[in-house]
Amino acid sequence: IIPALASILGRSHGLHRNVIFVNARTLKEAKYKLRTSTGVSEDYYSHCHAFPIYGTGQGSGNSPVIWCIISSTLFKCHEERSHGATFCSPDKSTSVALSMVGFVDDSTGQVNDFNSHVQPTPEALSEFMRHDAKLWNDLLWISGGLLELSKCSYHHIHFDFDPDGNATPRLGPVGPPITIPDNQTNADIIIPSKSVTSPHKTLGHYKAPAGNSATQLSILKTKSNKLGQQVATGPFDSRDAWIFYQSIYLKAMGYVLPQSFFTKAQLKTIQTAAMSSIIAKCGYNRKTKTDVIYGPTILAGAGFVGLSTIQGTGQIML
């Protein structure tokens, strides 16, 4: 974060000039010392013209708000100059336009040509995506950031239609490769294209456009088994095990479920091994009837919650 840019954008969003001045003056005159087991150092470093200190401070309480102001401005600039994606209902009464969607510094762009009577060629859509990706790359660069091009990838969804009108997403790479110039070296970086069946990890969730959820299913099962093993081998009493189940197991397993569409049988395979250990540690017989284990406490059940219930209620809430 470049403090001068943050100050200008803060003013554009209505922050009082005195607030901007105090923040900038503090960053400019702050003296940074080292604290070790032997005490605080006498020497220090601080901002100067020869060696400027950028950023607003690691762990600073106002940094999230400052980045929100900057990133919102970048999103707005990108929306004005990008192709973006538009989706609408068949009667066109409801529509939504998307350009860049971000969570802190993890951003995803999308493009389409939704209203064209003839489906755009893969080459045309790839050029739209290349333009939008380069625009985002340049916006980050001029604002003091840098897009990690080596970590970028994209899905190109192209449908082939049979004589009856049934659509099938085309597998494998679609269209020409997308290249973005690196602003540091000016070298062209090829952004890899993923097959529609190959999942991409976004904020901890593995999703594939073609609906293949095998990777996410495997990861959830591995995570569940690991948590179950921790309970089985740890010095847990029944109360500890119940707290672990409520505050750790359900939260860890339920994070991706609202955006998932696993069957009840699949979710059962995920939780079976771990729940066997958790149920026992909570003081119940492993062979207790499932209806009792997952029954509500008001009806003399144990009060455990199945992952299928977590997924269903999560989808409704979402």
C-alpha positions in Angstrom: 0.0 0.0 0.0 1.4 3.4 -1.0 0.4 5.9 1.7 0.2 8.9 -0.6 -2.3 7.0 -2.9 -4.2 5.8 0.1 -4.5 9.4 1.3 -5.8 10.7 -2.0 -8.4 7.9 -2.3 -9.4 8.3 1.3 -10.3 12.0 0.5 -12.2 10.9 -2.6 -14.3 8.6 -0.3 -15.1 11.5 2.1 -12.6 11.1 4.9 -11.8 14.3 6.6 -8.5 15.9 5.7 -7.4 16.0 9.4 -7.8 12.2 9.6 -5.8 11.8 6.5 -3.1 14.2 7.7 -2.8 12.5 11.1 -2.4 9.0 9.5 0.1 10.2 6.9 2.1 12.2 9.4 2.3 9.3 11.8 3.6 7.0 9.1 6.1 9.5 8.0 7.6 10.3 11.5 7.3 6.8 13.1 10.5 5.4 14.5 10.9 1.6 14.4 13.1 -0.2 17.0 13.8 -3.9 17.6 12.7 -5.6 20.8 14.6 -8.8 21.8 15.1 -10.7 25.0 17.9 -8.3 25.9 15.7 -5.2 25.6 14.8 -2.5 23.1 17.4 -1.3 20.7 18.7 2.3 20.9 19.1 2.5 17.1 16.0 2.8 14.9 14.9 3.2 11.3 12.3 5.5 9.9 10.9 6.9 6.7 13.1 9.2 4.6 13.3 10.3 0.9 16.3 8.2 0.2 14.8 5.0 1.7 11.0 5.4 1.8 8.9 3.0 3.8 5.8 2.0 2.0 2.8 0.2 3.5 0.6 1.2 6.4 2.1 -1.1 9.0 1.9 -4.9 9.5 -1.1 -5.6 11.8 -2.2 -2.0 11.8 -5.8 -1.6 12.8 -6.7 0.8 10.0 -4.9 -1.2 7.2 -8.0 -3.3 6.3 -10.2 -0.2 5.8 -7.5 1.5 3.8 -7.2 -1.5 1.5 -10.9 -1.7 1.2 -10.9 1.9 -0.1 -8.1 1.2 -2.5 -9.4 -2.1 -3.8 -12.9 -0.7 -4.2 -11.5 2.0 -6.4 -9.5 -0.5 -8.5 -12.7 -2.7 -8.9 -14.6 0.4 -10.1 -11.8 1.3 -12.6 -11.7 -2.3 -13.9 -15.5 -2.3 -14.3 -15.5 0.8 -16.4 -12.9 -0.5 -18.9 -13.4 -4.3 -18.9 -15.7 -6.5 -20.9 -16.9 -8.4 -17.8 -19.7 -10.9 -17.7 -23.5 -10.4 -17.9 -26.1 -13.0 -16.9 -29.8 -12.6 -17.3 -33.1 -14.5 -17.1 -34.7 -15.9 -20.3 -37.1 -13.0 -20.4 -34.3 -10.5 -19.6 -36.3 -9.0 -16.7 -33.5 -9.8 -14.3 -29.8 -9.4 -15.0 -26.5 -9.1 -13.2 -23.1 -7.8 -14.4 -19.8 -9.0 -12.9 -16.3 -7.8 -13.6 -13.9 -8.6 -10.8 -14.9 -10.3 -7.5 -12.4 -10.2 -4.7 -11.8 -11.2 -1.1 -8.9 -9.0 0.3 -6.2 -9.6 -2.3 -7.6 -12.9 -3.8 -9.5 -11.8 -6.9 -11.3 -13.5 -9.8 -12.4 -12.1 -13.1 -15.0 -13.4 -15.6 -16.0 -12.5 -19.1 -18.7 -13.7 -21.5 -20.9 -12.7 -24.4 -24.1 -13.8 -23.0 -26.6 -12.0 -25.3 -25.0 -13.0 -28.6 -27.4 -15.1 -30.8 -24.3 -17.0 -32.1 -22.0 -18.4 -29.5 -18.7 -16.4 -29.6 -15.6 -18.3 -30.9 -13.1 -19.5 -28.3 -10.6 -17.0 -29.9 -12.9 -14.1 -29.3 -13.6 -15.0 -25.7 -9.9 -15.6 -25.0 -9.1 -12.1 -26.3 -11.8 -10.6 -24.0 -10.2 -12.5 -21.0 -6.7 -11.4 -22.0 -7.8 -7.8 -22.1 -9.5 -7.9 -18.8 -6.7 -9.8 -17.1 -4.0 -7.4 -18.4 -6.2 -4.4 -17.3 -6.3 -5.8 -13.7 -2.5 -6.6 -13.8 -1.8 -3.0 -14.8 -4.2 -1.5 -12.2 -2.4 -3.4 -9.5 1.0 -2.4 -10.8 0.3 1.4 -10.9 -1.3 1.3 -7.4 1.8 -0.3 -5.9 0.8 -4.0 -6.1 1.8 -6.9 -8.2 -0.2 -9.7 -9.7 1.5 -13.1 -9.1 1.1 -14.3 -12.7 2.8 -17.6 -12.1 -0.1 -18.5 -9.7 -2.9 -17.5 -12.1 -5.0 -19.8 -14.1 -8.4 -19.8 -15.8 -11.3 -22.0 -17.0 -12.6 -21.5 -20.5 -16.2 -22.9 -20.7 -17.3 -23.6 -24.3 -20.4 -25.7 -25.1 -20.8 -28.0 -28.1 -24.4 -28.6 -29.2 -25.8 -31.7 -30.8 -28.6 -31.7 -33.4 -31.2 -31.9 -30.6 -29.8 -28.9 -28.8 -28.2 -30.7 -25.9 -25.1 -28.9 -24.7 -21.8 -30.5 -23.6 -18.9 -28.5 -22.2 -15.8 -29.0 -24.3 -13.0 -30.8 -22.4 -9.3 -29.9 -22.4 -7.8 -26.5 -23.2 -10.1 -24.3 -25.3 -8.9 -21.5 -27.5 -5.5 -20.0 -27.9 -3.3 -19.5 -24.8 -3.5 -16.3 -22.9 -0.3 -14.4 -22.3 0.2 -11.4 -20.0 3.4 -9.3 -19.9 5.2 -9.2 -16.6 5.4 -5.5 -15.5 8.8 -6.1 -13.8 10.6 -7.9 -16.6 8.3 -7.3 -19.7 8.5 -11.0 -20.4 5.3 -12.6 -21.7 3.9 -15.0 -19.1 1.5 -17.8 -20.3 -1.5 -18.2 -18.0 -2.4 -21.9 -18.0 -5.9 -23.0 -19.0 -7.6 -25.6 -16.9 -10.0 -28.2 -18.2 -13.6 -27.8 -17.1 -13.3 -31.0 -15.1 -10.1 -29.8 -13.3 -10.8 -28.0 -10.1 -9.4 -24.6 -9.1 -8.8 -23.7 -5.4 -10.5 -20.4 -4.5 -10.5 -19.4 -0.8 -10.0 -23.0 0.3 -12.7 -24.5 -2.0 -11.9 -26.7 -5.0 -14.5 -26.1 -7.7 -14.7 -27.3 -11.3 -17.2 -25.8 -13.8 -18.2 -29.2 -15.0 -19.3 -30.1 -11.5 -16.6 -32.6 -10.7 -16.3 -32.6 -6.9 -14.1 -35.7 -6.5 -11.1 -33.6 -5.4 -13.1 -31.6 -2.8 -14.7 -34.9 -1.5 -11.3 -36.5 -1.1 -9.9 -33.5 0.8 -12.9 -33.3 3.1 -12.6 -37.0 3.9 -8.8 -36.7 4.6 -9.5 -33.7 6.9 -12.3 -35.5 8.7 -10.1 -38.5 9.3 -7.3 -36.4 10.6 -9.6 -34.6 13.1 -11.1 -37.9 14.2 -7.6 -39.2 14.8 -6.7 -36.2 16.9 -9.8 -36.9 19.1 -9.0 -40.6 19.4 -5.4 -40.1 20.4 -5.8 -36.9 22.5 -6.3 -36.7 26.3 -9.9 -35.6 25.8 -12.7 -36.1 28.4 -16.3 -36.1 27.2 -16.7 -32.4 27.7 -13.5 -31.6 25.7 -14.6 -33.9 22.9 -18.0 -32.2 22.7 -16.4 -28.7 22.6 -13.9 -30.0 19.9 -16.8 -31.4 17.9 -18.9 -28.2 18.1 -16.2 -25.5 17.7 -13.6 -27.3 15.5 -14.9 -30.3 13.6 -18.3 -28.9 12.4 -16.7 -25.5 11.5 -13.8 -27.1 9.6 -16.1 -29.6 7.7 -18.9 -27.1 7.2 -16.9 -24.3 5.6 -17.3 -25.5 1.9 -20.6 -27.4 2.3 -23.0 -24.5 1.6 -21.4 -24.2 -1.9 -21.2 -28.0 -2.4 -23.8 -30.6 -3.7 -22.7 -33.9 -2.2 -25.2 -36.7 -1.8 -26.1 -38.0 1.6 -24.2 -41.2 0.9 -21.0 -39.2 0.0 -21.3 -37.1 3.2 -21.7 -40.3 5.2 -18.4 -41.7 3.9 -16.7 -38.5 4.8 -17.8 -38.4 8.5 -18.1 -42.1 9.4 -14.6 -42.8 10.7 -14.2 -39.5 12.6 -17.7 -39.6 14.1 -17.0 -43.1 15.5 -14.1 -41.7 17.5 -15.9 -38.5 18.5 -19.0 -40.3 19.6 -17.0 -42.7 21.8 -15.0 -39.8 23.3 -18.2 -38.0 24.1 -19.2 -41.0 26.2 -21.6 -42.8 23.9 -21.5 -46.4 22.7 -20.2 -46.6 19.1 -23.1 -48.9 18.3 -25.8 -46.6 19.4 -28.6 -46.3 16.9 -28.0 -43.4 14.4 -31.4 -42.0 15.0 -30.5 -41.5 18.7 -27.0 -40.1 18.0 -28.3 -37.5 15.5 -31.6 -36.9 17.3 -32.3 -33.6 19.0 -31.6 -33.4 22.7 -35.1 -32.2 23.4 -36.3 -35.7 22.3 -33.6 -37.5 24.3 -31.2 -37.6 21.4 -27.4 -37.0 21.6 -27.6 -33.8 19.6 -25.0 -34.5 17.0 -25.6 -33.0 13.5 -24.9 -34.9 10.3 -23.0 -33.2 7.5 -26.0 -33.6 5.2 -27.9 -31.3 7.6 -25.0 -28.9 7.7 -24.9 -28.8 3.9 -28.6 -28.3 3.5 -29.0 -25.5 6.1 -25.9 -23.9 4.8 -27.3 -23.8 1.2 -30.5 -22.2 2.5 -28.7 -19.6 4.5 -26.4 -18.8 1.6 
